[in-house]
Amino acid sequence: MRRDELTGYLDSFLETARFRDYCPNGLQVEGRGEVSRLVSGVTASQMLLERAADAGADAVLVHHGWFWRSEDPRVQGMKRRRLGFVMAQDLNLYAYHLPLDAHPECGNNAQLARRLGFILDGRFGDQEIGVHGRPESPTSVQALGALIERELGRRPLVVGEGERPVRRVAWCTGAAQDYFSEAIGLGVDAFISGEISEQTVHAARESGVAYLAAGHHATERYGVQALGEHLAARFGLGHRFIEIDNPV
């Protein structure tokens, strides 16, 4: 399909215009005009780009792209190598950050809920990125931690009493520890995110609401895969998700 057609569909499907974000969403680097093979991955790292080129990709689709608001804008060092490689390979680079977190079907939060068996009841937080709901059946903090380890392949850092019942839960993938106070206000029993900060530990202990940090990368692997699969099914594109392991 034509690159511009794919760009227009993605921007509309993910409703990029309604988000205030820390980076540009959409086509970040323009490559060849036709796209038939798509590689998806979490972050546009050098390793992912090289493996995508080896796989014969025309476009790379990621959650963590480039050109973040606070970064040095000069094209030097790592940035030069990455950008130079993409342009030399004539690759299209698509990146969707908050729009991919929030999407009700392919979003990171929606896909995490599907893997963990959560029923979504509502949204909260800035731009309604965070979500809250309940497990399919009541569980405990300890059992929830074991479920996360089994489904995500990573043992979460758990702050909370293991035997505490969990009937209501809130979650937001990636670095969403700043949403914890709002989650506490919702009256949930546990909050799941990717990262944790020093002050989060004290908030969990003092509120009695368990905090489970399951890994930034680990919690954000599934949205971009779901989006790539959606595009493959809708447009007949070849699609492959490439996992670049990240312990964080």
N, C-alpha and C positions, 0 to 999 in steps of 0.2 A: 504494500500500500504506500501511498505518498506520505512522506514525512509530515507535511503540513496537515494532512487529514488526521494522522495519528495525534499530532499536537493538539489540534482543535478538539478532538474527542476526549483526550485525557483532561484537558483544562476544564471542559464542560462536565464530564463525569465526576471529577473530584471537586468541582465548584471552587476553583482556586481563587476567584475574585473576591470571595467573601472572607478570606483570612488575612489577618495581619501577621506576618511571619518575619523570621530573622534572616531569611535568604530568599532568593528568587525561586519560585516554583514554576515548573514546566520545562521547556527545552532550554537548557543552560548552555550547551555548545552545539552548534549546527554542524551536521555531517552530511553524508550522502542523501540524495533526495528520495530514494526508495528504501523502504524497510520491509524485510521479509523474515529476518532472524533477530530475535530479541533476547538479551541476557539481562536477568534481574539480579540484584544483590543489595545488601544493606547499605554499604558505604562505597563511594567512588574512590577507592584506594588504588594505588598503582597495581597491586596484585590482582584486584578484580578486573581492572581495565585490560591487563595483559592476558588474563585467562579468557575474557570476553572476545578479544581479538583472535586468540587461538581457536575459539569456538566458531569463528566466522560471523560474529554478530554485526548487524548494521546499526543497532542501537543498544544502549545500556540504560536500564531503568533502576534508580536507586531511591532510598529514603533520605540518606545523608549525602547531599551533593556538595557544591562549592559556593564560594562568594558569600560567606557569612558576614553579617553586619559588622561584627567587631574585629574581623581579621585584617591584617595588613594587605592593602590592595595591590602591592607591587608583585609582579610576576617574576619571582626569583625562586631558586632552590627547588623544593618539593613541588610547589605550585607550577613552576615552569616545566618540570619533567612530566607531570601529569597532563597538563594542558597540551604540551608539545606532542605527547604520545597520542592523545585523542585526535588531535588535528592531523597528525601524520597518518593515522589509520582511517581517517574520514568517518569517525564514529559520531553518532548522535548521542548526547548525554541528556537524559531526562531525570529530574529530581523533584520529588514531592515530599514535603516535610509535614507540617501541620495538616494539610488536606488529607494526607494518607493516614495520619493518626486517627482522624475523626470520621472517615467515611463509614457509613453504616453497614456496608457489605464487605468491602475489601480492606477496611481500615485496620491498623494495628490493634486497636482496642477491641474491635469486633472479632477479629481473628483470635486474639488471646482468649476472649470469652468463649468462643467456640471450642477451643482446645481444652479449656478448664471446665466446661459445662456450666457456665454462668448464664442466668437469665437477666437481661438488661431491663432495668426499670426507669432509668432517667440519666440525664447528663448534668454536669456541674463544672465550675471553674471558668477561667478566662476562655472565651470563644467556645465554651461548652466542649472542651477537649476531653475532660475527665468523664467517667461513667460510673454508675453505681447500679447494683442489682443484688442478686442472691444466688447461692449455689442451688443446683437442682434438688438437693436434699441437705438438711443441716449437717454441718461437719465441725471440725475443731481446727485450731491454729496448727497443731502438729500434723493433722491429716492433710490440711491444705498445703503445707510446706512439702509434704511427701508427694502430693499430686503435681505440684509445680516441678519438682525434681524429675519426676517420671515423664511428664509431658514435654518439658523444655530441655531435658538433658543437662540440667545445671542445678546444683543445690542452692536454694535461696538463703540469704542471710535473714534470719527471723528474729524479730524483737517482740516478745510477747509470751504470755503463758500458754504452753502447749495444749493444755486441756480446755482452754477457753472455748466455748461454743461459738461457731461462726454461722450466723443466720443471714446477715447482710454484709455485703462487701463492696468496696469501691476499688477502682483500678485505673491506671493510666501508664502506658508503656514509656520507656525511655527515662529521661531525667525529670520526673514529675514529683520529686519530694516536696516541692513548695505547695503542692495541692493538698498536703496531708491535713493541714488545719481545717480546710473546708470539708474534707472527708470526715473528720472527727465530728464536725458540726452536723453532718447528715445522720449521725447516730449509727454508723456502721460498726461492725465488730473487727474488721480487718481492712487494710489497704495494701494493694500490690502495685509496685512500680519497678523500674529497672535499677535505679540508683538510690543511695541513701546518704544523707549528710550527718555531721556530728550532732547537730541539734535535734535531728529527727529521732534519735534514740531516746533522748529525754522526753520528747513529746509523746512517744509511744508508751513509755513507762508511766508517765504521769496521767495520761488520758485513759489508759487501759485498752486502747485500740491497738491491735497488733499491726506491725509493719513488716512486710515481706519484700525484700529487695532481690529481684530475680535476675538482674543483669540487663544492662541497657541493650546490648546486642541480642541477647537471648529473647527478650520480650518483643523485639522489633524485626524479627526474621520473617514473620508470617504475612504481614500486609502486602509487602512488595511481591511476594510469591503469588498471593491471591490475585493481585492486580495483573501480573504477567499472565497467569492462567486465564483470567477473564479476557484479556486482549487476544490471546491465542485462540480461544473458543469463538470469539465474536468475529475476528478478522482473518482467521486461518494462518496466523503467524507462527513460526517456529519459536518456541520459548524454552529457556533453561535457566533455572535458578542456580547460582554458583555461591556456595557457602565459603566465606573467608573467616576462619575461626577467630574469635575475639573473646578473651576471658572476662572483659569488663561488662 
